[in-house]
């Protein structure tokens, strides 16, 4: 049985000591990291801190050094994210920290994607995501993006306050079959409808599946706007994206 | 340098990531009953929006959140019935104006 002292990375040891309390989880995580290369421990430690530049550099170096992509995922990225999940569950960190860690994970996965592509593994689909014009709220959208990426989707994030033209340009540039729009205010929610109308004007409406979400949005609103789907949360968003892409709408 | 990935093996990793993230999304919803999702572990606000609970701390620093934590943030932005109906009416107008504009492109959108 592995011991905490078998883990080379001091930051990982400290994370386990300070934040993981359940004995079975301690044992599982100690075992996982004790058997991982030091480079993988370094990637995990950087991910836990949300240091995306470090994860980016370490992942690139590991792959260039001949470490298998799946090992990087297992022992670096996923192992790190497992600790993040526990810290979030136990309220040591909160949503902004989780999103920073997800960003770091994306930085690492960016180096793995070309290997996947070369192996013929295609993304589950390509999705454009943005919060509509006039709205600066992004937590819900970012949680959806985190879930979509984690499920194998390629996501083009247009950020907040996204104009109709920015959505249209992104659809044309990326040839994405699915657009997700978010709004958190009743005052900006009608801009989803405006954007869908702009897709019709640009002769793009038949080319894209449109899903909408956000706290004030309901299925009724989605239907009124002419959206193809409504997701009440990030879990719904992924299920909906899979279902609509598979069915072609 | 090894460059092969078995799709089935990769899918297993995605399933594990999805499992971790799904738990996080459920937890995020739970946490939002008492804590603003933009509030980080240092009690600073990470939002790009202005909020009455923000306490400015200086030009280069994020504002501090002074909320007491006794508020369900999941409903924070939900509309009251009047706002709901106003938004619904606005969507109806947007669609009607767009349809009219398409029928007669020479007329401007009012």
Interface residues (C-beta under 8 A of the other chain):
Chain A: X63 X64 X65 X66 X68 X69 X70 X73 X74 X78 X81 X82 X84 X85 X88 X89 X91 X92 X93 X94 X95 X96 X97 X98 X102 X105 X115 X116 X118 X119 X120 X121 X136 X137 X138 X139 X143 X146 X147 X150 X151 X152 X160 X184 X185 X186 X187 X189 X190 X193 X194 X197 X200 X201 X214 X215 X216 X220 X221 X224 X225 X226 X233 X234 X235 X238
Chain B: X1 X2 X3 X4 X5 X6 X7 X9 X10 X11 X13 X14 X16 X17 X18 X20 X21 X22 X23 X24 X25 X26 X27 X28 X29 X31 X32 X35 X37 X38 X39 X40 X41 X46 X47 X48 X49 X74 X75 X76 X77 X78 X79 X83 X84 X86 X87 X88 X90 X91 X92 X94 X95 X98 X101 X102
